[in-house]
């Protein structure tokens, strides 16, 4: 059967408008995202020529054929002419692969027949359409298997009688797409994210007559707002930590021609990406190229020379930038996943780099860079205020040292909550000569390796240890957790023993000293909290004790 020879009759097989099966096969395989099929089918349904008011998208797992996608609209429907000279919408969908290149009039978002090609990478394709005059059913069984075998699929087109009161529109069902997929199933969120950030549904401009979009995934259904959600939800005034870009419009002629390349850079970037739901998994971060209002792909900010936004101020994952340029449509690959190498592409990329630089040198951006420091300073001030307030609380516990019953207790510090405060107590006790050792002299401290280097002698009967190393900890829990070698750090100074240590030390005759036996050595542990004369009390408790002692002494 040759082009133009087929005719409409119940069950009639139609020869496709395509010259090479191998070319068709290669074009289908070129797509990069498994949901590109939805992008193309939704674009077809959303074109202004179709005039659909409602688009319904359904996904489910067919028990025999696997992943199944259905896109329905209430638009104008498809006509079928059985003519290669004047093909109708259904003719073009089924067979004419590169309609835009062939010079035939195409719909708003048509792109080389990609939607129909992707639909053929399936187990079965079904189409139902009614244009107000004629109704058609189309069935294509095992189209991908047929193409893999080097043959052309044979769509079975049947003209049927429309039902009474039937509304115009088209329904396309694709079963087992793609046949080789072993993914268990898509979630509602996965499909919704893709639809709103990579298809006509995520339109990045104002649009008249916005269609209603309803998504059904398995048993869950929900209407999805039309438009790129991050753009539609931008506040009127940017809060601190967010910059809403004043759109950058640029227009430059391609060198040596009168052909103008026009682009617009807009969107926002922020230090608070969670407030806007920005995350790579949602496909809403970085620099997103939008052509004719449809967001298609992400361009590399770093490769475009961004010295601020892409790296750390604030970083690509905190940016939601939209680059609109219709002039670049002809320079996209057939899968619409990347740009081809061409003079137009090179010119476009240079313009984009210039637009990004304009954003990065604005006073607003320079002020934006200072926000983390301001927030850090503000947070430090708040934390300092809270610490001061806590110290003023009557319930605050303090460390006191009392030389003997006749001496006044000396306030050393609040009860330690970390290693640094433990060291502060240690050094105050050292200065007061209150440590229960024959000699303890701190020589050096380091946050790395050995915490302390000291001259040390525990008592008169002990060896004098010069330039010995000691480890400081807030609570002794598990010496090995710090990856210390006991031979290098045989002594630990801590505030207290953890109530439930992983390695339980043994008590000794000295209540502040504990030991832990290992295979070849013994670890000594000194707990400052257990030193004689040390007590932990509130200021009120100490005051009451002093008052009581003064009262007793006056009797």
C-alpha distance (Angstrom), angle and dihedral (degrees) to the residues before:
residue distance angle dihedral
X1 . . .
X2 3.79 . .
X3 3.80 131.5 .
X4 3.77 109.5 -71.7
X5 3.79 95.2 17.2
X6 3.76 98.1 94.8
X7 3.78 121.3 94.6
X8 3.76 138.7 -169.8
X9 3.77 117.8 -92.5
X10 3.77 135.2 129.8
X11 3.79 109.0 -70.0
X12 3.81 95.5 0.1
X13 3.82 115.1 158.6
X14 3.80 113.6 -133.8
X15 3.80 125.1 -147.7
X16 3.79 112.3 -129.8
X17 3.79 124.7 -117.1
X18 3.80 95.6 -120.7
X19 3.77 131.9 109.3
X20 3.76 104.4 -157.7
X21 3.80 127.2 32.4
X22 3.80 89.2 -162.4
X23 3.82 90.9 58.2
X24 3.79 91.3 49.5
X25 3.78 90.7 48.9
X26 3.80 92.3 51.2
X27 3.80 93.4 47.9
X28 3.80 91.3 51.7
X29 3.79 92.6 50.4
X30 3.78 92.0 50.4
X31 3.81 94.6 76.4
X32 3.80 114.5 103.0
X33 3.81 107.5 -161.6
X34 3.82 122.5 60.5
X35 3.82 90.8 -137.3
X36 3.81 95.1 53.7
X37 3.80 86.2 105.1
X38 3.81 89.7 66.7
X39 3.79 91.0 47.7
X40 3.81 91.6 56.4
X41 3.80 97.2 41.4
X42 3.81 91.8 48.2
X43 3.82 90.7 47.6
X44 3.80 89.5 53.4
X45 3.80 91.5 49.8
X46 3.81 93.4 45.2
X47 3.80 98.0 50.6
X48 3.80 113.5 121.6
X49 3.82 90.1 -123.7
X50 3.81 89.5 62.7
X51 3.83 92.7 51.4
X52 3.80 94.4 -156.8
X53 3.78 116.5 175.7
X54 3.80 94.2 -172.2
X55 3.80 132.3 34.0
X56 3.80 120.2 -170.5
X57 3.80 120.3 -163.3
X58 3.79 120.5 -169.0
X59 3.78 131.9 -178.5
X60 3.79 129.0 -178.1
X61 3.78 142.0 143.4
X62 3.79 113.0 -100.0
X63 3.83 107.5 -146.0
X64 3.81 91.9 -131.9
X65 3.80 106.5 24.9
X66 3.82 102.8 33.8
X67 3.82 126.7 -145.2
X68 3.79 109.2 34.3
X69 3.80 127.0 -172.1
X70 3.79 126.9 -171.2
X71 3.80 126.8 -173.8
X72 3.81 119.0 -174.6
X73 3.79 130.8 179.2
X74 3.80 137.4 178.0
X75 3.78 94.1 -137.6
X76 3.78 131.4 121.5
X77 3.78 96.3 -61.9
X78 3.82 126.7 -136.9
X79 3.77 128.9 -68.6
X80 3.80 123.7 -151.0
X81 3.80 121.0 -149.1
X82 3.81 105.0 168.9
X83 3.80 87.0 -138.3
X84 3.77 131.1 122.6
X85 3.80 90.1 -162.2
X86 3.79 95.6 53.5
X87 3.80 107.7 15.9
X88 3.79 119.2 -173.8
X89 3.77 126.8 -135.1
X90 3.78 92.9 -89.2
X91 3.81 91.9 47.1
X92 3.78 90.4 53.6
X93 3.78 94.8 45.4
X94 3.78 92.6 51.4
X95 3.73 101.5 41.1
X96 3.79 124.0 -2.3
X97 3.76 103.7 90.4
X98 3.79 104.0 -176.9
X99 3.80 104.0 29.1
X100 3.80 96.1 153.1
X101 3.79 91.4 52.7
X102 3.79 92.1 46.1
X103 3.79 89.3 61.5
X104 3.79 97.1 -114.0
X105 3.77 119.5 138.3
X106 3.79 110.9 -94.5
X107 3.79 136.1 -170.0
X108 3.78 124.3 -95.0
X109 3.80 97.2 -87.0
X110 3.82 101.6 22.1
X111 3.77 113.2 138.0
X112 3.78 119.1 -176.6
X113 3.78 95.1 -54.3
X114 3.78 93.4 -69.8
X115 3.80 94.0 148.1
X116 3.78 94.1 58.6
X117 3.79 92.1 42.3
X118 3.80 92.5 54.4
X119 3.81 90.2 46.8
X120 3.80 88.2 59.4
X121 3.81 90.7 61.2
X122 3.78 89.3 82.8
X123 3.78 146.4 82.3
X124 3.79 94.8 -107.4
X125 3.80 138.9 2.1
X126 3.80 123.7 -157.8
X127 3.80 127.5 -177.8
X128 3.79 129.7 -174.3
X129 3.80 118.0 -176.2
X130 3.79 139.3 165.0
X131 3.80 123.0 -174.1
X132 3.77 99.0 -174.8
X133 3.79 93.9 -90.8
X134 3.78 108.1 40.2
X135 3.77 133.2 30.2
X136 3.79 123.9 -156.6
X137 3.79 138.5 -172.4
X138 3.80 120.8 -158.4
X139 3.79 126.9 -167.7
X140 3.80 126.1 -176.6
X141 3.81 115.8 179.7
X142 3.82 120.6 -156.0
X143 3.82 95.1 -13.6
X144 3.80 95.2 168.0
X145 3.79 93.6 47.1
X146 3.80 87.8 51.7
X147 3.82 92.5 50.3
X148 3.81 91.8 46.3
X149 3.80 86.9 54.9
X150 3.80 90.5 56.2
X151 3.79 95.8 -106.2
X152 3.79 134.4 114.5
X153 3.81 118.2 -108.7
X154 3.80 114.3 -114.6
X155 3.81 111.6 -138.3
X156 3.78 112.0 -152.3
X157 3.82 106.3 -139.7
X158 3.79 119.2 -167.3
X159 3.77 127.2 -178.6
X160 3.79 110.0 -141.6
X161 3.76 136.9 -177.8
X162 3.80 113.2 -97.0
X163 3.76 115.9 -121.4
X164 3.77 120.0 -110.5
X165 3.81 110.5 -80.6
X166 3.81 92.4 6.7
X167 3.79 113.6 165.3
X168 3.78 122.6 -136.2
X169 3.75 117.7 -101.7
X170 3.78 146.3 98.3
X171 3.79 135.2 -101.9
X172 3.79 120.9 -165.7
X173 3.80 120.1 -170.7
X174 3.79 121.6 -170.1
X175 3.81 115.0 -169.8
X176 3.80 123.9 -163.5
X177 3.78 97.4 10.6
X178 2.92 110.7 -156.7
X179 3.82 103.0 8.3
X180 3.81 93.9 -147.6
X181 3.84 96.1 51.8
X182 3.79 115.5 123.6
X183 3.81 95.1 178.7
X184 3.83 108.2 129.8
X185 3.82 94.7 -135.1
X186 3.78 142.9 -49.4
X187 3.78 120.1 -103.0
X188 3.78 124.0 -131.2
X189 3.80 89.5 -112.5
X190 3.82 93.8 52.1
X191 3.78 93.3 53.6
X192 3.81 94.7 39.9
X193 3.83 90.9 51.2
X194 3.78 91.5 51.4
X195 3.80 94.3 45.5
X196 3.80 94.2 50.1
X197 3.81 96.1 43.9
X198 3.80 106.1 32.1
X199 3.82 107.9 29.0
X200 3.80 143.8 56.5
X201 3.82 87.9 -83.3
X202 3.82 88.8 68.5
X203 3.82 91.3 56.1
X204 3.81 109.0 173.1
X205 3.81 98.0 -154.4
X206 3.76 138.8 55.2
X207 3.81 111.3 -80.8
X208 3.75 132.6 -171.1
X209 3.79 119.5 -133.2
X210 3.78 96.2 19.0
X211 3.80 110.4 -159.9
X212 3.77 123.3 -127.5
X213 3.80 111.6 -112.0
X214 3.79 122.8 -153.3
X215 3.79 121.0 -175.6
X216 3.78 123.4 -164.3
X217 3.79 119.5 -173.7
X218 3.78 113.3 -178.2
X219 3.82 101.6 -50.3
X220 3.81 98.9 -18.9
X221 3.81 120.2 94.6
X222 3.78 131.0 -178.0
X223 3.80 139.7 158.5
X224 3.80 110.9 -116.8
X225 3.82 119.3 -146.3
X226 3.80 112.7 -116.3
X227 3.79 118.1 -117.1
X228 3.81 137.4 45.8
X229 3.83 98.6 -54.8
X230 3.80 98.3 -145.5
X231 3.81 90.4 53.7
X232 3.78 95.2 45.2
X233 3.81 90.9 49.8
X234 3.81 98.2 49.2
X235 3.82 109.0 125.5
X236 3.79 118.6 -117.1
X237 3.79 90.2 -117.2
X238 3.79 121.1 33.4
X239 3.82 114.1 -122.0
X240 3.78 120.5 -134.7
X241 3.77 109.6 -69.0
X242 3.81 95.5 32.0
X243 3.80 130.1 87.8
X244 3.79 119.7 -160.8
X245 3.78 106.0 -157.9
X246 3.75 117.4 -124.2
X247 3.83 95.9 -130.9
X248 3.80 113.3 -96.3
X249 3.82 110.5 -142.8
X250 3.79 119.0 -166.3
X251 3.80 133.5 176.7
X252 3.80 124.3 179.9
X253 3.76 132.2 161.1
X254 3.76 119.2 -117.0
X255 3.83 104.5 -104.3
X256 3.79 111.7 -90.3
X257 3.81 93.9 11.9
X258 3.77 141.6 77.4
X259 3.81 90.9 -125.9
X260 3.80 110.4 120.6
X261 3.78 122.0 -146.9
X262 3.80 110.1 -152.8
X263 3.78 125.5 -169.1
X264 3.78 140.2 166.6
X265 3.81 126.6 -155.9
X266 3.80 116.3 -158.8
X267 3.79 141.8 143.3
X268 3.79 131.2 84.5
X269 3.78 144.9 -89.9
X270 3.77 129.4 -150.5
X271 3.77 149.2 177.7
X272 3.81 88.2 -134.1
X273 3.80 102.6 63.2
X274 3.81 93.2 157.7
X275 3.81 90.4 62.3
X276 3.80 88.8 62.3
X277 3.81 99.0 36.2
X278 3.80 93.0 -114.5
X279 3.80 114.1 168.4
X280 3.82 134.7 135.2
X281 3.80 89.9 -118.3
X282 3.81 88.9 64.9
X283 3.83 92.2 50.6
X284 3.80 90.2 -129.0
X285 3.81 101.6 113.6
X286 3.79 134.6 90.3
X287 3.80 125.1 15.4
X288 3.80 111.5 -28.2
X289 3.80 120.0 -163.5
X290 3.80 113.8 -138.1
X291 3.79 120.3 -167.8
X292 3.81 119.2 -170.5
X293 3.80 86.4 -10.3
X294 3.82 95.9 -56.0
X295 3.83 116.9 116.4
X296 3.79 106.0 -134.7
X297 3.80 113.4 162.6
X298 3.78 146.8 -6.2
X299 3.80 122.3 -106.4
X300 3.81 122.3 -152.6
X301 3.79 111.7 -104.0
X302 3.79 89.8 -166.4
X303 3.80 93.8 53.7
X304 3.80 88.4 48.7
X305 3.79 89.3 60.9
X306 3.78 100.7 -102.8
X307 3.79 106.6 165.4
X308 3.79 95.6 178.7
X309 3.79 117.0 23.4
X310 3.80 97.3 42.8
X311 3.78 99.7 49.3
X312 3.78 117.8 31.6
X313 3.78 111.4 -30.9
X314 2.96 86.7 95.3
X315 3.83 102.9 -39.1
X316 3.78 130.9 -120.9
X317 3.82 95.4 -83.0
X318 3.80 91.0 58.6
X319 3.81 92.7 54.0
X320 3.80 128.2 89.0
X321 3.79 102.7 -177.7
X322 3.80 124.0 164.9
X323 3.80 120.0 -157.3
X324 3.80 111.4 -165.5
X325 3.81 118.1 -163.3
X326 3.80 125.0 150.0
X327 3.81 91.4 179.4
X328 3.80 91.0 72.6
X329 3.81 96.2 58.8
X330 3.79 94.0 98.8
X331 3.80 89.7 52.8
X332 3.82 95.9 59.4
X333 3.77 118.6 102.1
X334 3.79 116.4 -112.3
X335 3.81 91.8 -97.7
X336 3.83 88.7 53.3
X337 3.80 88.5 -132.7
X338 3.83 99.2 115.2
X339 3.79 144.5 5.6
X340 3.79 122.4 -97.9
X341 3.78 121.9 -127.7
X342 3.81 108.7 -96.8
X343 3.83 141.9 128.2
X344 3.81 89.5 -98.8
X345 3.81 91.3 52.2
X346 3.81 92.2 48.9
X347 3.79 91.4 49.3
X348 3.81 91.5 46.6
X349 3.82 92.8 50.6
X350 3.81 91.9 50.4
X351 3.79 89.9 51.5
X352 3.81 90.4 48.5
X353 3.81 91.9 51.3
X354 3.80 89.0 51.3
X355 3.82 91.7 50.4
X356 3.81 90.9 51.1
X357 3.81 91.4 50.2
X358 3.80 89.8 52.4
X359 3.79 89.2 57.6
X360 3.81 94.8 46.1
X361 3.82 95.6 54.9
X362 3.80 98.0 49.3
X363 3.83 119.0 115.6
X364 3.81 87.9 -121.4
X365 3.81 90.8 59.8
X366 3.80 92.9 46.3
X367 3.81 89.1 53.0
X368 3.80 89.7 46.2
X369 3.82 90.3 58.5
X370 3.81 90.0 59.8
X371 3.81 94.5 54.8
X372 3.87 96.6 89.8
X373 3.81 90.9 53.5
X374 3.80 91.6 47.5
X375 3.78 90.5 48.7
X376 3.79 91.4 47.7
X377 3.79 91.3 50.9
X378 3.80 90.8 46.8
X379 3.79 91.6 48.2
X380 3.81 91.1 48.3
X381 3.78 90.7 50.9
X382 3.80 91.3 49.5
X383 3.80 92.2 47.3
X384 3.79 90.6 47.8
X385 3.78 89.6 50.6
X386 3.79 91.4 50.4
X387 3.79 90.9 48.3
X388 3.78 90.3 51.7
X389 3.78 91.1 48.6
X390 3.81 90.6 49.2
X391 3.81 90.8 52.2
X392 3.79 89.4 53.7
X393 3.79 93.6 53.3
X394 3.79 115.3 109.3
X395 3.81 88.7 -133.2
X396 3.82 93.4 59.6
X397 3.80 110.4 124.2
X398 3.81 116.8 -135.9
X399 3.80 133.4 -167.0
X400 3.83 112.0 -122.9
X401 3.77 129.4 -174.6
X402 3.79 120.6 -157.4
X403 3.80 118.7 -172.8
X404 3.81 93.0 -155.9
X405 3.79 140.5 -26.7
X406 3.77 92.7 -82.2
X407 3.85 94.8 52.6
X408 3.77 127.9 84.8
X409 3.81 114.8 -108.1
X410 3.80 112.1 -106.8
X411 3.81 117.6 -140.9
X412 3.80 109.2 -132.5
X413 3.78 107.4 172.4
X414 3.78 142.7 -45.9
X415 3.79 111.9 -72.3
X416 3.83 105.8 -74.5
X417 3.78 119.3 -103.1
X418 3.80 97.4 176.2
X419 3.79 144.5 21.8
X420 3.81 94.7 -91.0
X421 3.80 92.8 56.7
X422 3.80 89.3 46.1
X423 3.80 89.4 56.9
X424 3.83 90.1 47.9
X425 3.82 90.1 56.5
X426 3.82 90.2 46.0
X427 3.78 93.3 53.0
X428 3.79 93.9 45.5
X429 3.79 89.5 52.5
X430 3.80 89.0 48.0
X431 3.81 90.7 52.1
X432 3.79 91.0 49.2
X433 3.81 90.3 48.6
X434 3.79 85.1 -123.5
X435 3.80 99.6 131.8
X436 3.82 112.6 111.7
X437 3.79 93.3 -126.3
X438 3.79 132.8 104.8
X439 3.77 87.9 -125.3
X440 3.79 135.6 -0.5
X441 3.79 119.4 168.0
X442 3.79 121.3 168.6
X443 3.81 110.9 -141.5
X444 3.80 102.8 169.4
X445 3.78 143.4 -2.4
X446 3.80 129.7 -157.1
X447 3.78 133.1 174.7
X448 3.79 88.6 -143.2
X449 3.75 129.1 62.4
X450 3.78 110.5 -17.7
X451 3.81 110.0 22.8
X452 3.78 94.0 -157.6
X453 3.77 137.6 24.1
X454 3.83 110.5 -165.5
X455 3.78 147.2 161.2
X456 3.81 103.5 -119.8
X457 3.76 141.0 -178.9
X458 3.78 117.7 167.4
X459 3.84 98.1 -159.0
X460 3.79 141.8 -26.4
X461 3.80 91.2 -78.0
X462 3.79 95.4 50.3
X463 3.78 130.3 92.4
X464 3.76 118.2 -99.8
X465 3.81 107.5 -111.2
X466 3.79 113.6 -158.3
X467 3.81 122.3 -166.5
X468 3.75 91.3 -2.6
X469 3.79 122.3 163.7
X470 3.78 126.7 -123.2
X471 3.80 134.2 -176.7
X472 3.81 120.4 -133.8
X473 3.81 122.0 -150.5
X474 3.78 136.4 167.6
X475 3.80 94.7 -135.4
X476 3.77 125.5 5.5
X477 3.78 107.3 -124.6
X478 3.77 112.6 138.2
X479 3.76 120.9 -8.0
X480 3.80 92.4 -165.4
X481 3.82 91.5 56.8
X482 3.81 87.1 73.9
X483 3.81 90.1 52.7
X484 3.80 91.6 -123.7
X485 3.77 123.3 161.7
X486 3.77 107.4 -129.0
X487 3.79 92.2 -147.7
X488 3.80 89.2 61.8
X489 3.83 96.6 39.1
X490 3.83 106.5 31.9
X491 3.83 93.6 157.3
X492 3.79 132.7 58.8
X493 3.80 126.8 -165.7
X494 3.81 111.9 -162.7
X495 3.78 139.5 160.3
X496 3.79 94.2 -122.6
X497 3.78 144.2 -22.7
X498 3.78 112.3 -93.6
X499 3.84 109.5 -105.6
X500 3.80 89.2 -122.9
X501 3.80 107.2 26.5
X502 3.76 118.1 -174.2
X503 3.79 87.7 -136.3
X504 3.79 111.0 37.1
X505 3.81 113.9 -143.1
X506 3.81 121.9 -146.4
X507 3.78 120.6 -115.8
X508 3.81 119.8 -121.6
X509 3.79 134.7 -159.1
X510 3.79 88.2 -87.4
X511 3.79 105.8 72.4
X512 3.80 93.2 -145.3
X513 3.82 94.2 50.3
X514 3.81 127.0 82.3
X515 3.78 132.1 172.4
X516 3.77 133.9 -153.6
X517 3.79 119.4 -161.0
X518 3.78 120.7 -140.3
X519 3.78 129.6 176.7
X520 3.80 98.1 -87.7
X521 3.78 105.6 11.2
X522 3.80 147.0 23.8
X523 3.79 124.1 -116.8
X524 3.81 116.0 -142.9
X525 3.80 117.3 -149.3
X526 3.82 123.5 -168.9
X527 3.82 116.8 -166.7
X528 3.82 112.4 -157.0
X529 3.79 92.6 -159.1
X530 3.81 90.2 64.7
X531 3.81 96.5 51.0
X532 3.82 113.3 119.7
X533 3.79 111.6 -98.1
X534 3.81 93.9 26.5
X535 3.80 117.6 118.6
X536 3.81 134.6 166.7
X537 3.79 113.9 -142.6
X538 3.77 142.9 135.6
X539 3.77 120.1 -96.1
X540 3.78 88.6 -112.5
X541 3.80 91.8 55.8
X542 3.80 91.7 50.7
X543 3.80 91.2 48.3
X544 3.80 91.3 51.5
X545 3.81 90.7 49.9
X546 3.79 92.0 49.6
X547 3.80 90.9 49.1
X548 3.79 90.7 48.9
X549 3.81 91.7 48.9
X550 3.80 92.2 48.9
X551 3.80 89.3 49.5
X552 3.79 92.1 50.0
X553 3.82 92.4 48.9
X554 3.81 91.5 52.8
X555 3.78 93.6 56.6
